[in-house]
Amino acid sequence: MRRCFLLILMGAVTGLFLLLGLRHGQNAIPSPKPEKIRSVVLIVVDALRADRVFAERNGAPLMPNLARLAGHSWTFESATSQAAWTKPSMASLLTSLYPATHGIEFGVAERFFEHQDMTVDKLPEAIGSAATYFKNNGYRTGCIQTNRHLAAEFGFAQGFDAYWFKDDAPANVVTSAAIEALRGMGEPFFLYVHYLDPHAPYAPPADGQDRLGAPPPITEKDRELLDDYDGYYLDEALHKLGLREQRERAELTAAGRARVRWLYDGELRFVDDELGRLVEYVETAHPECVIVVTADHGEELWDHGSVGHSKTLYQELIHVPLIMRLPSLPPRSFLPPAASVDVLPSVSSYLGLGPNPDWQGRDLLGPTPTDGEAPQAVFAETRGALEAANLHLEAVILHDQKLTVDRKTGTIELYDLAEDPLERNNQAIEDTETVKRLLSLLDAHIERCRRHPKHAVQPEKAILDAETIERLRKLGYLREE
């Protein structure tokens, strides 16, 4: 159904951003010298696993355009998202605050009585965002948004002069809208573009599938399950979260799971084509523009017995690509840990803009810690998309050591990511000293977040309308009533 999406709003997009460019210019903050102006395009690919950027399928690169961009950019190979699902992770990326600080940690608060409103966390304006920061520095700001969790009514439009939202628009529509927006914005600009295609349900267009080779054969039962993948996905998620005692649908066979992975890769192949089209336009029309490509989170494809995201903090969910095209700087590749909260401080540093003292991220373009300095730890957490799941996981990664703690059950997992990148061998019982050290780091981090000035700004609550409720249910974020 997504592939039948028409460009009926393209004229509105063009007009909106043209008006933005004209109106902004009348009262713009004085710009720096033209040769020093650098605009910014932030591209987020929803649910993109870091291990797929340089992967191959059918003997050909899966994402050749993104791989090409990485080849002449700064690439951070160990980047970590601050949450395992969209809303808290994007709140962190756009504010440079950890979830324990900004408080956007929960998904939908479900109603228990028919007359109750269904609510969801809303990002308060007092928190501040990347768009507000750039606008205050004289930038025109725009967004092409496709993820329902990030709709304007949930606070994510703050600071944007123009916020074009179309739920689940396919990548070709998103790229065309982004290019039209850029033609009307004028410099300097900050444009955030969000591609949703790799998010379930996976339904790549036919041409994307053709380039993947023959699809893995499946049984008739698998076909029935995949024909209603929304229902299968929701059933599996609710069971894993303990909100449904027994599965109501059969499990996919190994062949069925292979087909799902094939479809997921098809979505990546399609979005890479369109991402490449956008990057080519930006590099041609705005050669001095900074381009940042990352993901809000990854995607589990039965790596640890489940599918989707939000439910765990394993690497397939929080290890994300982070690529920064920084004109005039030679390409580099970095292994030390990086985090989504580091994006805003790093870009502002490159642009020569003053940092926000509230930011918790660090400047990745600055000097890396030497042997005599304290190493940088990165942190992540998830409370799931459903508040009713009573989920609370926190993780810390220091060097190659990763500790995850379940705050509800007390369960601790410890992995050496260098020796055990797939996180199969829990060393928590054998290595109690490392557990103690990392747990102390994690506890200190949470305490710092609680003392942070922005922690006092509690999230607001937005009431969901019927359309949003239905959309979130189809995406697997709500139980059937």
VEXTI-351508 format. One record per residue (C-alpha): residue number from 1; residue in three letters; x, y, z. Coordinates in steps of 0.05 Angstrom, whole numbers. Layout:
<koltis>
+-----+------+--------+--------+--------+
:  nr : rest :   east :  north :     up :
+-----+------+--------+--------+--------+
: NUM :  Ala :      X :      Y :      Z :
...
+-----+------+--------+--------+--------+
</koltis>
This chain:
<koltis>
+-----+------+--------+--------+--------+
:  nr : rest :   east :  north :     up :
+-----+------+--------+--------+--------+
:   1 :  Met :      0 :      0 :      0 :
:   2 :  Arg :     57 :     48 :     15 :
:   3 :  Arg :     83 :     41 :    -56 :
:   4 :  Cys :     18 :     69 :    -84 :
:   5 :  Phe :     30 :    134 :    -46 :
:   6 :  Leu :     21 :    194 :    -93 :
:   7 :  Leu :     57 :    260 :    -93 :
:   8 :  Ile :     -7 :    299 :    -81 :
:   9 :  Leu :     25 :    344 :    -29 :
:  10 :  Met :     88 :    361 :    -67 :
:  11 :  Gly :     62 :    428 :    -88 :
:  12 :  Ala :     45 :    444 :    -17 :
:  13 :  Val :    115 :    425 :      5 :
:  14 :  Thr :    146 :    470 :    -48 :
:  15 :  Gly :    102 :    529 :    -29 :
:  16 :  Leu :    114 :    519 :     45 :
:  17 :  Phe :    189 :    520 :     39 :
:  18 :  Leu :    191 :    576 :    -13 :
:  19 :  Leu :    150 :    618 :     34 :
:  20 :  Leu :    197 :    599 :     90 :
:  21 :  Gly :    258 :    622 :     50 :
:  22 :  Leu :    227 :    689 :     32 :
:  23 :  Arg :    198 :    704 :    100 :
:  24 :  His :    259 :    683 :    139 :
:  25 :  Gly :    305 :    727 :     97 :
:  26 :  Gln :    268 :    789 :    118 :
:  27 :  Asn :    286 :    782 :    191 :
:  28 :  Ala :    346 :    735 :    188 :
:  29 :  Ile :    403 :    739 :    237 :
:  30 :  Pro :    465 :    766 :    200 :
:  31 :  Ser :    501 :    708 :    168 :
:  32 :  Pro :    576 :    696 :    170 :
:  33 :  Lys :    618 :    707 :    108 :
:  34 :  Pro :    591 :    666 :     50 :
:  35 :  Glu :    653 :    622 :     44 :
:  36 :  Lys :    643 :    600 :    116 :
:  37 :  Ile :    568 :    585 :    112 :
:  38 :  Arg :    555 :    511 :    118 :
:  39 :  Ser :    485 :    482 :    120 :
:  40 :  Val :    466 :    415 :    151 :
:  41 :  Val :    424 :    357 :    127 :
:  42 :  Leu :    409 :    304 :    180 :
:  43 :  Ile :    385 :    238 :    150 :
:  44 :  Val :    355 :    186 :    196 :
:  45 :  Val :    339 :    117 :    168 :
:  46 :  Asp :    290 :     83 :    215 :
:  47 :  Ala :    309 :     14 :    242 :
:  48 :  Leu :    374 :     10 :    203 :
:  49 :  Arg :    423 :    -41 :    231 :
:  50 :  Ala :    495 :    -20 :    230 :
:  51 :  Asp :    517 :    -87 :    203 :
:  52 :  Arg :    477 :    -78 :    138 :
:  53 :  Val :    512 :    -15 :    112 :
:  54 :  Phe :    570 :    -54 :     81 :
:  55 :  Ala :    534 :   -121 :     73 :
:  56 :  Glu :    522 :   -157 :      8 :
:  57 :  Arg :    462 :   -195 :    -19 :
:  58 :  Asn :    461 :   -235 :    -83 :
:  59 :  Gly :    534 :   -219 :    -94 :
:  60 :  Ala :    524 :   -143 :    -95 :
:  61 :  Pro :    529 :    -88 :    -43 :
:  62 :  Leu :    464 :    -79 :     -5 :
:  63 :  Met :    472 :     -4 :      7 :
:  64 :  Pro :    524 :     20 :    -44 :
:  65 :  Asn :    505 :     94 :    -40 :
:  66 :  Leu :    511 :     97 :     36 :
:  67 :  Ala :    576 :     58 :     32 :
:  68 :  Arg :    602 :    108 :    -19 :
:  69 :  Leu :    584 :    166 :     26 :
:  70 :  Ala :    619 :    132 :     84 :
:  71 :  Gly :    681 :    127 :     40 :
:  72 :  His :    691 :    202 :     38 :
:  73 :  Ser :    663 :    219 :    107 :
:  74 :  Trp :    679 :    210 :    180 :
:  75 :  Thr :    651 :    142 :    200 :
:  76 :  Phe :    641 :    122 :    272 :
:  77 :  Glu :    640 :     46 :    272 :
:  78 :  Ser :    619 :     37 :    345 :
:  79 :  Ala :    562 :     87 :    350 :
:  80 :  Thr :    507 :     72 :    400 :
:  81 :  Ser :    435 :     97 :    401 :
:  82 :  Gln :    411 :    119 :    469 :
:  83 :  Ala :    347 :     77 :    465 :
:  84 :  Ala :    320 :     17 :    428 :
:  85 :  Trp :    260 :     51 :    397 :
:  86 :  Thr :    244 :    116 :    362 :
:  87 :  Lys :    215 :    167 :    410 :
:  88 :  Pro :    268 :    166 :    466 :
:  89 :  Ser :    325 :    155 :    417 :
:  90 :  Met :    305 :    214 :    372 :
:  91 :  Ala :    293 :    257 :    433 :
:  92 :  Ser :    365 :    243 :    453 :
:  93 :  Leu :    392 :    255 :    383 :
:  94 :  Leu :    356 :    321 :    376 :
:  95 :  Thr :    370 :    348 :    446 :
:  96 :  Ser :    438 :    316 :    464 :
:  97 :  Leu :    406 :    293 :    528 :
:  98 :  Tyr :    401 :    222 :    554 :
:  99 :  Pro :    332 :    190 :    564 :
: 100 :  Ala :    341 :    192 :    639 :
: 101 :  Thr :    348 :    268 :    632 :
: 102 :  His :    296 :    287 :    581 :
: 103 :  Gly :    245 :    238 :    608 :
: 104 :  Ile :    216 :    215 :    541 :
: 105 :  Glu :    222 :    143 :    561 :
: 106 :  Phe :    153 :    111 :    555 :
: 107 :  Gly :    109 :     95 :    497 :
: 108 :  Val :     34 :     95 :    501 :
: 109 :  Ala :     -2 :     98 :    568 :
: 110 :  Glu :    -61 :     53 :    554 :
: 111 :  Arg :   -130 :     68 :    580 :
: 112 :  Phe :   -165 :     19 :    627 :
: 113 :  Phe :   -235 :     48 :    618 :
: 114 :  Glu :   -270 :     67 :    553 :
: 115 :  His :   -280 :    139 :    574 :
: 116 :  Gln :   -206 :    151 :    589 :
: 117 :  Asp :   -161 :    186 :    539 :
: 118 :  Met :   -101 :    149 :    513 :
: 119 :  Thr :    -39 :    191 :    523 :
: 120 :  Val :     34 :    191 :    502 :
: 121 :  Asp :     97 :    229 :    524 :
: 122 :  Lys :    107 :    297 :    490 :
: 123 :  Leu :    174 :    332 :    485 :
: 124 :  Pro :    168 :    397 :    524 :
: 125 :  Glu :    191 :    461 :    490 :
: 126 :  Ala :    232 :    478 :    552 :
: 127 :  Ile :    279 :    420 :    536 :
: 128 :  Gly :    302 :    453 :    472 :
: 129 :  Ser :    320 :    418 :    407 :
: 130 :  Ala :    369 :    418 :    349 :
: 131 :  Ala :    321 :    458 :    307 :
: 132 :  Thr :    314 :    511 :    360 :
: 133 :  Tyr :    389 :    514 :    368 :
: 134 :  Phe :    401 :    523 :    293 :
: 135 :  Lys :    344 :    573 :    287 :
: 136 :  Asn :    374 :    615 :    343 :
: 137 :  Asn :    439 :    615 :    303 :
: 138 :  Gly :    407 :    643 :    241 :
: 139 :  Tyr :    390 :    579 :    204 :
: 140 :  Arg :    326 :    564 :    166 :
: 141 :  Thr :    299 :    499 :    194 :
: 142 :  Gly :    256 :    445 :    161 :
: 143 :  Cys :    237 :    372 :    169 :
: 144 :  Ile :    209 :    317 :    125 :
: 145 :  Gln :    178 :    269 :    176 :
: 146 :  Thr :    146 :    201 :    166 :
: 147 :  Asn :    145 :    168 :    235 :
: 148 :  Arg :     80 :    175 :    273 :
: 149 :  His :    117 :    176 :    340 :
: 150 :  Leu :    150 :    241 :    318 :
: 151 :  Ala :     88 :    279 :    295 :
: 152 :  Ala :     83 :    353 :    310 :
: 153 :  Glu :     31 :    343 :    365 :
: 154 :  Phe :     83 :    303 :    404 :
: 155 :  Gly :    130 :    362 :    409 :
: 156 :  Phe :    181 :    344 :    355 :
: 157 :  Ala :    163 :    402 :    309 :
: 158 :  Gln :    191 :    453 :    359 :
: 159 :  Gly :    242 :    500 :    328 :
: 160 :  Phe :    225 :    480 :    256 :
: 161 :  Asp :    201 :    535 :    210 :
: 162 :  Ala :    168 :    481 :    167 :
: 163 :  Tyr :    149 :    410 :    188 :
: 164 :  Trp :    123 :    367 :    131 :
: 165 :  Phe :     91 :    304 :    160 :
: 166 :  Lys :     62 :    246 :    120 :
: 167 :  Asp :     54 :    181 :    158 :
: 168 :  Asp :     95 :    124 :    128 :
: 169 :  Ala :    110 :    159 :     62 :
: 170 :  Pro :    157 :    115 :     20 :
: 171 :  Ala :    229 :    135 :      6 :
: 172 :  Asn :    218 :    161 :    -64 :
: 173 :  Val :    165 :    210 :    -38 :
: 174 :  Val :    210 :    230 :     20 :
: 175 :  Thr :    270 :    245 :    -25 :
: 176 :  Ser :    228 :    285 :    -74 :
: 177 :  Ala :    198 :    325 :    -17 :
: 178 :  Ala :    267 :    337 :     13 :
: 179 :  Ile :    295 :    362 :    -54 :
: 180 :  Glu :    236 :    408 :    -64 :
: 181 :  Ala :    245 :    434 :      7 :
: 182 :  Leu :    319 :    448 :     -6 :
: 183 :  Arg :    303 :    487 :    -69 :
: 184 :  Gly :    260 :    535 :    -28 :
: 185 :  Met :    299 :    543 :     36 :
: 186 :  Gly :    360 :    586 :     22 :
: 187 :  Glu :    424 :    581 :     63 :
: 188 :  Pro :    444 :    569 :    116 :
: 189 :  Phe :    393 :    514 :    131 :
: 190 :  Phe :    383 :    454 :    176 :
: 191 :  Leu :    340 :    400 :    144 :
: 192 :  Tyr :    322 :    335 :    180 :
: 193 :  Val :    297 :    278 :    135 :
: 194 :  His :    268 :    214 :    164 :
: 195 :  Tyr :    261 :    151 :    121 :
: 196 :  Leu :    214 :     99 :    152 :
: 197 :  Asp :    218 :     43 :    100 :
: 198 :  Pro :    260 :     -8 :    139 :
: 199 :  His :    209 :     -7 :    195 :
: 200 :  Ala :    161 :    -66 :    197 :
: 201 :  Pro :    120 :    -87 :    160 :
: 202 :  Tyr :    173 :   -100 :    106 :
: 203 :  Ala :    144 :    -89 :     37 :
: 204 :  Pro :    199 :    -69 :    -13 :
: 205 :  Pro :    178 :    -49 :    -84 :
: 206 :  Ala :    186 :   -101 :   -139 :
: 207 :  Asp :    249 :    -71 :   -169 :
: 208 :  Gly :    282 :    -72 :   -102 :
: 209 :  Gln :    265 :   -145 :    -93 :
: 210 :  Asp :    289 :   -164 :   -163 :
: 211 :  Arg :    360 :   -142 :   -147 :
: 212 :  Leu :    363 :   -186 :    -85 :
: 213 :  Gly :    360 :   -251 :   -123 :
: 214 :  Ala :    307 :   -304 :   -115 :
: 215 :  Pro :    268 :   -300 :    -50 :
: 216 :  Pro :    278 :   -357 :      0 :
: 217 :  Pro :    223 :   -409 :    -11 :
: 218 :  Ile :    170 :   -413 :     44 :
: 219 :  Thr :    115 :   -460 :     66 :
: 220 :  Glu :     41 :   -444 :     56 :
: 221 :  Lys :     34 :   -433 :    131 :
: 222 :  Asp :     91 :   -383 :    129 :
: 223 :  Arg :     57 :   -348 :     71 :
: 224 :  Glu :     -8 :   -341 :    112 :
: 225 :  Leu :     30 :   -311 :    170 :
: 226 :  Leu :     69 :   -263 :    126 :
: 227 :  Asp :      5 :   -241 :     91 :
: 228 :  Asp :    -17 :   -212 :    158 :
: 229 :  Tyr :     52 :   -193 :    184 :
: 230 :  Asp :     22 :   -136 :    226 :
: 231 :  Gly :    -17 :   -187 :    266 :
: 232 :  Tyr :     42 :   -235 :    272 :
: 233 :  Tyr :     88 :   -179 :    294 :
: 234 :  Leu :     40 :   -153 :    347 :
: 235 :  Asp :     27 :   -223 :    374 :
: 236 :  Glu :    101 :   -239 :    380 :
: 237 :  Ala :    117 :   -172 :    413 :
: 238 :  Leu :     61 :   -177 :    465 :
: 239 :  His :     82 :   -247 :    483 :
: 240 :  Lys :    155 :   -228 :    491 :
: 241 :  Leu :    135 :   -169 :    535 :
: 242 :  Gly :     93 :   -213 :    579 :
: 243 :  Leu :     28 :   -179 :    559 :
: 244 :  Arg :      1 :   -241 :    525 :
: 245 :  Glu :     10 :   -307 :    561 :
: 246 :  Gln :      3 :   -352 :    500 :
: 247 :  Arg :     18 :   -339 :    427 :
: 248 :  Glu :    -44 :   -333 :    385 :
: 249 :  Arg :     -7 :   -346 :    320 :
: 250 :  Ala :     41 :   -399 :    298 :
: 251 :  Glu :    116 :   -385 :    295 :
: 252 :  Leu :    150 :   -375 :    228 :
: 253 :  Thr :    195 :   -431 :    204 :
: 254 :  Ala :    269 :   -420 :    191 :
: 255 :  Ala :    250 :   -410 :    118 :
: 256 :  Gly :    198 :   -359 :    138 :
: 257 :  Arg :    248 :   -321 :    179 :
: 258 :  Ala :    297 :   -321 :    121 :
: 259 :  Arg :    242 :   -291 :     78 :
: 260 :  Val :    232 :   -235 :    129 :
: 261 :  Arg :    306 :   -219 :    129 :
: 262 :  Trp :    304 :   -218 :     53 :
: 263 :  Leu :    246 :   -170 :     54 :
: 264 :  Tyr :    281 :   -126 :    105 :
: 265 :  Asp :    342 :   -123 :     60 :
: 266 :  Gly :    296 :   -105 :      2 :
: 267 :  Glu :    273 :    -44 :     41 :
: 268 :  Leu :    345 :    -24 :     53 :
: 269 :  Arg :    362 :    -31 :    -21 :
: 270 :  Phe :    303 :     14 :    -39 :
: 271 :  Val :    318 :     67 :     14 :
: 272 :  Asp :    391 :     67 :     -7 :
: 273 :  Asp :    371 :     85 :    -78 :
: 274 :  Glu :    331 :    144 :    -53 :
: 275 :  Leu :    382 :    165 :     -1 :
: 276 :  Gly :    434 :    165 :    -57 :
: 277 :  Arg :    389 :    210 :    -98 :
: 278 :  Leu :    383 :    259 :    -41 :
: 279 :  Val :    458 :    258 :    -25 :
: 280 :  Glu :    476 :    269 :    -98 :
: 281 :  Tyr :    430 :    330 :   -101 :
: 282 :  Val :    459 :    359 :    -37 :
: 283 :  Glu :    531 :    347 :    -58 :
: 284 :  Thr :    517 :    381 :   -125 :
: 285 :  Ala :    473 :    439 :   -104 :
: 286 :  His :    506 :    451 :    -36 :
: 287 :  Pro :    577 :    424 :    -39 :
: 288 :  Glu :    596 :    455 :     28 :
: 289 :  Cys :    536 :    423 :     64 :
: 290 :  Val :    547 :    378 :    124 :
: 291 :  Ile :    511 :    311 :    116 :
: 292 :  Val :    498 :    266 :    175 :
: 293 :  Val :    468 :    197 :    166 :
: 294 :  Thr :    448 :    153 :    225 :
: 295 :  Ala :    391 :    111 :    251 :
: 296 :  Asp :    344 :    118 :    310 :
: 297 :  His :    356 :     45 :    328 :
: 298 :  Gly :    369 :    -22 :    295 :
: 299 :  Glu :    325 :    -82 :    285 :
: 300 :  Glu :    326 :   -152 :    313 :
: 301 :  Leu :    315 :   -207 :    263 :
: 302 :  Trp :    314 :   -266 :    312 :
: 303 :  Asp :    386 :   -252 :    335 :
: 304 :  His :    362 :   -265 :    406 :
: 305 :  Gly :    297 :   -302 :    393 :
: 306 :  Ser :    253 :   -243 :    373 :
: 307 :  Val :    238 :   -194 :    317 :
: 308 :  Gly :    229 :   -118 :    317 :
: 309 :  His :    255 :    -70 :    369 :
: 310 :  Ser :    244 :    -35 :    436 :
: 311 :  Lys :    246 :    -99 :    478 :
: 312 :  Thr :    321 :   -109 :    490 :
: 313 :  Leu :    387 :    -73 :    489 :
: 314 :  Tyr :    427 :   -123 :    449 :
: 315 :  Gln :    474 :    -95 :    396 :
: 316 :  Glu :    428 :   -108 :    337 :
: 317 :  Leu :    382 :    -55 :    368 :
: 318 :  Ile :    429 :     -1 :    394 :
: 319 :  His :    490 :     -6 :    348 :
: 320 :  Val :    474 :     44 :    293 :
: 321 :  Pro :    511 :     73 :    234 :
: 322 :  Leu :    539 :    144 :    243 :
: 323 :  Ile :    568 :    177 :    182 :
: 324 :  Met :    587 :    251 :    178 :
: 325 :  Arg :    606 :    284 :    113 :
: 326 :  Leu :    649 :    343 :    135 :
: 327 :  Pro :    672 :    385 :     75 :
: 328 :  Ser :    747 :    402 :     75 :
: 329 :  Leu :    763 :    347 :    125 :
: 330 :  Pro :    794 :    282 :     98 :
: 331 :  Pro :    754 :    218 :    109 :
: 332 :  Arg :    768 :    180 :    173 :
: 333 :  Ser :    743 :    118 :    208 :
: 334 :  Phe :    738 :    113 :    283 :
: 335 :  Leu :    732 :     52 :    329 :
: 336 :  Pro :    724 :     86 :    397 :
: 337 :  Pro :    653 :     90 :    423 :
: 338 :  Ala :    607 :    145 :    400 :
: 339 :  Ala :    535 :    161 :    417 :
: 340 :  Ser :    474 :    194 :    386 :
: 341 :  Val :    479 :    249 :    438 :
: 342 :  Asp :    547 :    267 :    408 :
: 343 :  Val :    520 :    286 :    340 :
: 344 :  Leu :    495 :    356 :    358 :
: 345 :  Pro :    558 :    378 :    396 :
: 346 :  Ser :    602 :    350 :    340 :
: 347 :  Val :    566 :    385 :    284 :
: 348 :  Ser :    562 :    451 :    322 :
: 349 :  Ser :    637 :    447 :    335 :
: 350 :  Tyr :    652 :    436 :    261 :
: 351 :  Leu :    608 :    495 :    243 :
: 352 :  Gly :    643 :    539 :    294 :
: 353 :  Leu :    579 :    552 :    333 :
: 354 :  Gly :    579 :    557 :    408 :
: 355 :  Pro :    557 :    494 :    445 :
: 356 :  Asn :    496 :    491 :    490 :
: 357 :  Pro :    520 :    480 :    562 :
: 358 :  Asp :    461 :    434 :    575 :
: 359 :  Trp :    483 :    383 :    523 :
: 360 :  Gln :    507 :    316 :    552 :
: 361 :  Gly :    542 :    292 :    489 :
: 362 :  Arg :    614 :    306 :    471 :
: 363 :  Asp :    650 :    334 :    410 :
: 364 :  Leu :    673 :    274 :    369 :
: 365 :  Leu :    717 :    319 :    327 :
: 366 :  Gly :    758 :    338 :    387 :
: 367 :  Pro :    819 :    300 :    413 :
: 368 :  Thr :    806 :    229 :    434 :
: 369 :  Pro :    824 :    208 :    505 :
: 370 :  Thr :    896 :    187 :    515 :
: 371 :  Asp :    918 :    128 :    557 :
: 372 :  Gly :    924 :    174 :    617 :
: 373 :  Glu :    854 :    201 :    611 :
: 374 :  Ala :    788 :    172 :    632 :
: 375 :  Pro :    757 :    131 :    575 :
: 376 :  Gln :    689 :    150 :    548 :
: 377 :  Ala :    630 :    105 :    566 :
: 378 :  Val :    565 :    105 :    527 :
: 379 :  Phe :    496 :     90 :    556 :
: 380 :  Ala :    429 :     65 :    531 :
: 381 :  Glu :    362 :     46 :    560 :
: 382 :  Thr :    293 :     22 :    541 :
: 383 :  Arg :    226 :     20 :    576 :
: 384 :  Gly :    192 :     -6 :    514 :
: 385 :  Ala :    139 :     26 :    472 :
: 386 :  Leu :     84 :      1 :    519 :
: 387 :  Glu :     85 :     28 :    590 :
: 388 :  Ala :     42 :    -31 :    611 :
: 389 :  Ala :    100 :    -78 :    596 :
: 390 :  Asn :    135 :    -54 :    660 :
: 391 :  Leu :    203 :    -59 :    624 :
: 392 :  His :    265 :    -22 :    647 :
: 393 :  Leu :    333 :    -41 :    619 :
: 394 :  Glu :    396 :      1 :    623 :
: 395 :  Ala :    464 :    -11 :    591 :
: 396 :  Val :    535 :     17 :    593 :
: 397 :  Ile :    591 :      3 :    543 :
: 398 :  Leu :    663 :     18 :    563 :
: 399 :  His :    717 :     -3 :    513 :
: 400 :  Asp :    692 :    -71 :    491 :
: 401 :  Gln :    657 :    -88 :    557 :
: 402 :  Lys :    581 :    -83 :    557 :
: 403 :  Leu :    537 :    -89 :    618 :
: 404 :  Thr :    461 :    -91 :    616 :
: 405 :  Val :    418 :    -91 :    678 :
: 406 :  Asp :    343 :   -104 :    684 :
: 407 :  Arg :    320 :    -55 :    738 :
: 408 :  Lys :    256 :    -94 :    748 :
: 409 :  Thr :    285 :   -163 :    760 :
: 410 :  Gly :    357 :   -148 :    778 :
: 411 :  Thr :    383 :   -192 :    722 :
: 412 :  Ile :    453 :   -172 :    697 :
: 413 :  Glu :    487 :   -190 :    632 :
: 414 :  Leu :    561 :   -177 :    616 :
: 415 :  Tyr :    592 :   -186 :    547 :
: 416 :  Asp :    660 :   -176 :    516 :
: 417 :  Leu :    640 :   -147 :    449 :
: 418 :  Ala :    710 :   -158 :    420 :
: 419 :  Glu :    709 :   -232 :    434 :
: 420 :  Asp :    634 :   -242 :    434 :
: 421 :  Pro :    601 :   -191 :    387 :
: 422 :  Leu :    537 :   -232 :    381 :
: 423 :  Glu :    528 :   -230 :    457 :
: 424 :  Arg :    521 :   -305 :    469 :
: 425 :  Asn :    566 :   -315 :    530 :
: 426 :  Asn :    542 :   -278 :    592 :
: 427 :  Gln :    603 :   -268 :    637 :
: 428 :  Ala :    567 :   -234 :    694 :
: 429 :  Ile :    576 :   -292 :    743 :
: 430 :  Glu :    650 :   -304 :    726 :
: 431 :  Asp :    673 :   -232 :    723 :
: 432 :  Thr :    643 :   -198 :    784 :
: 433 :  Glu :    697 :   -144 :    786 :
: 434 :  Thr :    678 :   -118 :    718 :
: 435 :  Val :    605 :   -121 :    736 :
: 436 :  Lys :    618 :    -80 :    798 :
: 437 :  Arg :    659 :    -28 :    760 :
: 438 :  Leu :    609 :    -20 :    703 :
: 439 :  Leu :    549 :    -19 :    749 :
: 440 :  Ser :    581 :     37 :    788 :
: 441 :  Leu :    591 :     76 :    723 :
: 442 :  Leu :    518 :     64 :    704 :
: 443 :  Asp :    491 :     85 :    771 :
: 444 :  Ala :    534 :    148 :    770 :
: 445 :  His :    508 :    165 :    701 :
: 446 :  Ile :    435 :    159 :    723 :
: 447 :  Glu :    450 :    202 :    783 :
: 448 :  Arg :    481 :    256 :    738 :
: 449 :  Cys :    419 :    254 :    695 :
: 450 :  Arg :    375 :    264 :    755 :
: 451 :  Arg :    415 :    324 :    777 :
: 452 :  His :    416 :    355 :    708 :
: 453 :  Pro :    378 :    421 :    703 :
: 454 :  Lys :    334 :    395 :    646 :
: 455 :  His :    312 :    335 :    688 :
: 456 :  Ala :    265 :    381 :    725 :
: 457 :  Val :    227 :    393 :    660 :
: 458 :  Gln :    177 :    336 :    662 :
: 459 :  Pro :    149 :    309 :    596 :
: 460 :  Glu :     80 :    333 :    578 :
: 461 :  Lys :     24 :    286 :    558 :
: 462 :  Ala :     -9 :    288 :    490 :
: 463 :  Ile :    -77 :    257 :    478 :
: 464 :  Leu :    -79 :    208 :    419 :
: 465 :  Asp :   -134 :    215 :    367 :
: 466 :  Ala :   -169 :    154 :    336 :
: 467 :  Glu :   -126 :    156 :    273 :
: 468 :  Thr :    -61 :    155 :    312 :
: 469 :  Ile :    -86 :     99 :    358 :
: 470 :  Glu :   -102 :     56 :    298 :
: 471 :  Arg :    -36 :     70 :    265 :
: 472 :  Leu :      4 :     53 :    327 :
: 473 :  Arg :    -35 :    -11 :    335 :
: 474 :  Lys :    -19 :    -33 :    265 :
: 475 :  Leu :     55 :    -19 :    277 :
: 476 :  Gly :     54 :    -64 :    338 :
: 477 :  Tyr :     56 :    -10 :    392 :
: 478 :  Leu :    -13 :    -23 :    421 :
: 479 :  Arg :    -53 :    -83 :    443 :
: 480 :  Glu :   -120 :    -99 :    412 :
: 481 :  Glu :   -176 :    -73 :    455 :
+-----+------+--------+--------+--------+
</koltis>
